[in-house]
Amino acid sequence: MIAPSGEQFEIELDDQLATVVEVGGGLRTYSVGGRAVLDGYGPEEMCTSGRGQVLVPWPNRIAGGSYEFASRRHQLPIDEVAGNTAIHGLVRWNSWRVLERESDRVVVGHELHPQPGYPFALALWIEYGLAEDGLHVTTSATNVGDDPCPFGAGAHPYLVPGNTATIDNAVLRLPARSVLDENGLQRGWVHVEETELDFRDARPVGKTALDHCFTGLDRDEDGRVRVTLGSELRTTTLWADEAYPYLMLYTGDDRPDVRRRSLAVEPMTCPPQAFRSGENVVVLEPGDSVTARWGLGRVDES
């Protein structure tokens, strides 16, 4: 019997274990010392709420599914009917194949062919690797077509809060200075100190409902932004390199399968509506490539 997420590709290093799946090339599980770091799903389940999925060639939403590029209008299929949007790209339900595989790393690839709404060709690959300091994820795309194309990428991991049943008591640190003033659809950036969404100093999530995109990210000397989610017993860190100027945070209040039991921290190369606004959209000329990296630090336990 075929699993809903297709073939399972497990990688392991010491006490770390991760599972990458054929369907969507996504990350189904990641655990350290037998304890889940991500809110994943079982091998007998279909992925729901975007858990661990790859968001290419755009993350988040495009209102009406329409956009202009190079003086041409394109219409994408509407796959979030309630909001009349095209959401999270075109590869989440496609099969990916293994390009390289070792005990502690796997590289999966996919060819995205031209189609209505996105008449461009991309060669995609993602490397998932385990190291002493945690999980590293490298996403690369190459324009293998004859025309320039718009491109964006994102990932959709949900972090579990540790020993608490919900994220309400978990302590979040998010070093971001700006947030979109309307979740889901881009209206404009505001400073976080003007909102109730300022987590630059670590504090409990409380009853805060998050479905917001943040930018103005403060980075460490290595160029990485680090978001931490902690409980009394452990703290999880998600990092992203400079290819990801945006982070989407989502508490899942409207989805029973993930509602406030985990926190989605989504690194994105461009914000919601980017194909319409043009903000930070990568334009890949024929033969050009782009690479972005994010990862999860080992769990710090007390």
Order of alpha helices (4+ residues) and beta strands (2+ residues): beta-beta-beta-beta-beta-beta-beta-beta-beta-beta-beta-beta-beta-beta-beta-beta-beta-beta-beta-beta-beta-beta-beta-beta-beta-alpha-beta-beta-beta
